């Protein structure tokens, strides 16, 4: 069983802004989202191991994820000048990636 308090403390110590327990049963695996990937509406298609066609099928993902009894959601909050502040968005994304990676070092 996951110790959410311990994971939340770890997330905070790694610089993540917020965390919350994840109830796996609340996840939805939407074919519509996968269809957007297959229609190449996303520029990451065939460029990342986490995107089609390299990632598992929706059924394989569902079976894999639902085998867990819980998880944790983490968030990084960044200061943006406005909703078009690409530099601020990229900076927050880089900080999130770095801090999330620190959780598993």
Order of alpha helices (4+ residues) and beta strands (2+ residues): alpha-beta-alpha-alpha-beta-alpha
